């Protein structure tokens, strides 16, 4: 009976030792992880080029005294337990394993302790009270600073100051932005529109204004009258060509593959490629006689006399706006210069370009546009969540009864349903809706989707 009691007591004491070792080991591992995460997050603030978080301008330091004391306490307790286990005359195999386990943990904690000691103790808190303090270039600092009204009272907009803004990614592109803002006030700006566009595309949008004069073409000539400019190639002298592979419009019209861009490769061929668009049907599927191209007259006849102003969110040279102008409809063409002077081309044709990336909220008020048209731009490359945000923004600016014209949106067949769902969730009225095989590159995996949808009233 007494032997049973001794066995039970021994078993209970073993379980107690194992439980204590497990608890100590778990606490030590958790403490190591927490301490390492603090140490590395602190180190990130010591690097000047680290992306800056504009929502929190104060980087709080770590209390190294408390951390050091806690580490030393944990090391002491584990070391004491190890000594007791090693001095025990009856060391079981399981206790030997636990002793080895604790020794490994002790080594890890001691390495953390040494790394804590190596972190400089001075300047543990870096203060960025204002966003402009993050940058070194004085022009950026001056631009971002809040500008109080000179009369020390609210202005006509109801604000006591002016709050100039920049895109959040400007903080993570510090070097590029400081290069962009490095100029002499009142002098000629660098020919750096390509750097500016890179900043915009990567989220540094809006860009800060600059106080220098933009560089103009050396031999700028007066544009052609509107009656001629729509379908005539502009004068080469009216474009700055230094940042492009092609150095004239003839190169852009040619069939060469070294033009520096691939989206809308034939857009500068106004006569052969552009002029028939949206006025002549192009059959995409000869088997079913279906096409993803709708004619402008077909779409305008859906809402006779109601379509007056709109936006073309595409890659192109303004031909859609040119054709809609023939029907007394004013279209703004949103574009960026993807390897070619798309913006200049649209303007030189006598049309209105708007320099806009897909990252930016549309600069229009709610319920104001009659039409939004998009083609060959937001296609199967785009992330579904981003497309969601874009489509909701289109819905915001479209007026009740306005039309959303999705023109030849292409993607892989297996992705089609996911993309269609984005447009279906708008619950727009379907005037036109077609899906056809994409035949232009003999790739049977791709399809075209086109639709004309009408925004509902939504009075409540």
N, C-alpha and C positions, 0 to 999 in steps of 0.2 A: 504493500500500500504506500509506504514511504517512498519507494523507488518511483511509483507512478507520479506522486506529488512532485518529486524532484525533476522528473522528465517534463511535467507540465510547466513547472516554474522555469526550467531551462528553455523550453519552447517559447514560453511567454517572454522571457528576457531577450531571446534571439529576435523574436518578432518586434520587440520594442527597439532593439538596436537597429534592425533593418529599417523600421519606420523612421527613426531619427536620421539615419544616413540618407534615406530617400528624400526626406524633407529638406535637410541641409543641402543636398546636391541640387534639388530643384530650385531652391532659393538662390543658390550660387549661380546657376545657369541663367535664371531670370535677371539677376542683378548684373551679370556680365553683359547680356544683350542690351539691357537698358542703358548701362554705362557706355557701351560702345556706340550706341545710337546717338547718345548725347555728345560724345566726343567727336564723332564724325560730322554731325550737324553743326557743331561749333566750328570745326575746321573749315567748313564750306564758307563761313562768313569771313575767313581770313584771306580768301582769294579775291582779288579785286575784279576779275572778269567773270565771277560767278553770276548766273542769272539772278536778277533782283526781283523780289516780290513786292509790287507796288502797293499791295493792300496792307502791308505791315512794314513800316519804315524803321522800326526799332528792333535790332537783333539782340535779344537778352543774353547775357553771359551766363556761364555755369558757375555755381558755387563750388570751387575746387577744394576749399577747406573741408566742407561737409563730405564731399565725395571721397576725399583722401581718408578721413576718419572712418567712414563706413567700410571702405575697402580694407583698411588695416584691421578693423574688428572682425570682418568675415575671414580674412586670412588667419588671424590668431585663433579663432574658434575651430576652423578646419584643421589647422596645424596641431592644436591640442588634441583633437579627436584622433588624428592619425597617430600621434605619439602614444595615446592610450591603447589603440588597437595593436600597434607594433610591440608594445611592452607586455601585452597579454600572453601568459604562458600557454594557453590553450586556444590557439588561433585556428579557426575552421577554414575550409576552402572558400566558403561563401564570404566570410569576413575578409579574407585576403583579396577577393575580387572587389569588395566594396572599398577597401583601403586603396586599391589601384585606381578605382573610379574617382575617389576623392582626391587622390594625388594629381590626376589629370585636370580636375576642376581647379585645384589650387594653382597649378601651373598657368592655366588660362587667366585666372584672376590676377596673378602676379604680373603677367604680361600687360593686362589692362592697366594695372597700377603704375607700371613703368611708363606706358604711353600717356597716362594722365599727367605724370610728372614732367613729360617732355613738352606738353602744350604750354606756350608762353602764358604767364599769369597776368601780364599787363595788357591793357586794351581788350579785356574780355567782353566788353559791350561796345558795339559799333552803332552809333546813332545816326539814322537817316530820318530826321524829323520831317523833311519835305522831299518830294520826288526829285526836285532839281539837284539836290545834294549828291545824288548817285553819279551824276555825270561830271566830267572834268572840263569839257568844252564850254566856254562862257556863253556862247550863243544859245546852246540848248538850255542852260541854266536860266538865262534871261527869258527865254520863250516860255518855259514851263511855270515859272513863278506866277503866283496869283497877283493880278494887277488891280489894286483897289481903285475905285472911281475917284477922280481928282476932287470932286465936290463933296466927298465923304458922305454920300447918301445914295439911295437906290437909283439906278438908271431907269430908263423907260421900259427895260425888260424885266424889272423887278429884282435885280441883283445888285449887291453892294460892290461887286468886283467882277473882273473878267477871268474866266477859268479856261485857259487854253489847254488843249488835250492832245495826247499822242497815243498811238496804239500800245497795248500792253506788251507786245513782243519787242518793242523798242528797247526795253530794259535788258532783254536777253541778247540783243544785237548791238550792244554798247559800242563796240569798236567800229562797226559799219556806220552807225548813226553819227558818231563823233567825226568820222571821215566826211560824211555827207554835210555836216554842219561846220566844217572847217573852211572858212572863207573870209575875205576882207569885206567889211560892210561897205556897200556902195560900189563894189567892184563887179566884174563879170563873173558869174558862177562858173564852176567847172562843168565840163560837158559830161555830166554824171547821171543822166536820166536813167541809165541802166541800173546803177546802184540804187537809185530811188525806187525803181520798180521792183528790184529784188527785196528791198525793205518792205514794201507794200505787200507783195505776194506772201512773204513770210510773217505777216501779221503786224508789222510796224506801220499801222494804217489807222488813223490818219497820220501823215508825216507832219513834222513841224514846218511852219512857214520859214522862209529865208529872207534875209535882207541883202540880196545881191541880184544882179540883173541876169536873166536867163540868156544863154547864148543863142543867137539867131543864125540862120543860114547866111553865108557870106554874100551871096548874090541873089537875094530874095527878089522875085518879080511879082508884079500885081497878078492876082488870080483871074481866071477866065470868068466871064459873065455866067450867071446861073443857067442860061439857056444852052451853053456849050459845055460847062464844067461837069455836068452829071455823067455823061458817057464819054468823056475825053480824059486820057491820062494826063496828070498834072505835069508841070515843068519840074525837071529833076533838081533845079536850083532852089526849089522851095522846101527842101528836106535836108536835115543834117544826117549824113550817111555814115558817119565815122563808127557807129556802134553796130552796123549791120554787115552781113556777108555780101549782100547785093549792094551795089553803089549807084543804082539807077532803076527806074521803073521797067525798063526793057528786060533787065535781068529777072525782075519779079514776075513778069508775064511769061517768060520762057519756061520750057518744060524741064529745065535742069533740076536735079535733086539737091543741089548745094545752095539753096536759097536761105537757109538758116531757120526755116519754120516748116511745119508739116500740116498744121490745122488750116483748112481752107486754102489748099495749095494753089488753086486756080482763081482765087478771089480778085487778083489784079488784072485778070484777063476780062476786061469789061465787055467786049463785044461777043466773043465766042462762048464764054462760060456764064457771065453774070447777066447779060441782057435778057436771056430767055427765062430766067428764074421767076417763079410764081405767076407767070403768064402763060406758060406752056406746060402741060402735064408730062412727067417723066415716069415711064412704067418701070417699077422695080422688080415685079414678078411677072414675067411673060406668061406663066401658066395660068394665073388667076386674073390677069389684067389689073391687079391692085397696085396702088402707088402710095407712098408715104408723103408725097408732095401735094399739098392743097393749093389751089389758086387763090390769089388775093380777092378776086371778085366773088368767089364762092364764100369766103369767110365774111366779107363786108355785107353780103346779101343776107346773112343771118340776123344782122341788126342794122337795117337800112337807116343811114343818116345819123347813127348814134356813135360811131367810132370816129373820134376827132384827134385824140392825142394818145401816145403810147410809148413803150420802151421796147427796144430790140436788145435782148440780153444774149449776145452771140459773139462768135469770132467772124469778122467780115470787114468789108470795105464800104458798108453803108448802102448796098444795093436794095435791101428790104425797105429802108427809109426812102430811097429814091423812088421805088415803085409805089409806095404808099402816098408819097407827095403828089403823084399824078391823080390821086383820088382825094386830094385836099385833107390828108391825114398827116399830122406832124409826129414824127418818130424820132426819139433820141436813141443813138446807137452806143450802147455800153461796150467798151472794148479796152484792151491793153495791147501794148506793142510787143507781141510774142514773136520776135525775130524779124519783124518787118514794120514799116511805119503805118500801121492801121489807122491810128488817130489822125495823123497828118493827111492821109489819103481821104478819109471821110470829110474832113474839114475843107480840103481843097476841091472836093466835088460840090461844095456849097451846102453840106449837110451838117448836123450837129452831133459831134462825138462827146461822150461823157467818159472820162478816164476812171475806170471803176474795176476793182477786183472782186472776186467771189466772196472774199472775207467780209466785205463791208455792207452794212445796212443801207438799203436804198435811200437816197436823199430826197424822198418825196413824202408828202403828208398822207395820212390814211384816206382811203376811198377817193382817190383823185384821178387815176388813169383809166382810160377806156380799154386799153389793150396791152398785154405783155406777150411778146413773141420770143422764143428761144430756139436755136438750132445749132447742132454740131458743137456744142460747148459743154453743157452739163450732161455728160454721157456716162457710160458704164464705168468710168474711172472714179466717180465721185462717191464718197462715203455716204451711207444712207442717212445717218444722223445729220450731217451737214446739209444734204439735200432737203431734209425735213425743215431745217431752219430757213433755207433759201425759199422754199415753196410757201411757207407761212408768211415770209416777208412779202412775197409777191401778192399773196391774198390780202395782206394789210393795205397795200397801195392801190389795188384794183377796186374800182367802185362797184356797188351792187349792179349786176347786169353786165359788168365788164367781161371781156373774153381773155382766157389764157390759151395761147396757141403753142402747143408742144409740137415742134416741127422736126421730124426725123431724129428722135432720140434713139441712140443705138446702144445695145448691150449684148452680153452673152445670153443665150436662150435660158440657161439655168438660173440666171439672175433676174429674168424679166418680171416674174410675179412679185418679187420684192420691190422693184422699182414701180411697178404699176400700183402697188398698194399705197405708195406715198401719194400718188395723184388721186387715188380713189378716196382717201381719207378726207379730201377737201369737200366731198359731197356736192360737187358742181354738177350742173346739168350737162349731159354729154350731147353735143351737137354732132361731133365727128369723133371716131375712135377706130383706129386701124393698126394692126400689127402685120408686117410683111417681112419676108427674108431679106437680109442685106446682101445684095448681089454685086456691089461695086468692086469687092476685093476677092470674090469667089471663096469666102469663108462661111461655110454652112453653119457655123456655131453662133453667128451673130444675127440679130434681127433689128428692124426699124420699128419704132412706135411713134405714131402721130395722133394728135387729138386737138379738138377745139372745145373748150369747156367754158361754161358761163357761171359766174359767181352768183350765188343766191342772195336774196335781200338781207336776211338775218336782222330783222327789225328789233329783236330783243337781246 
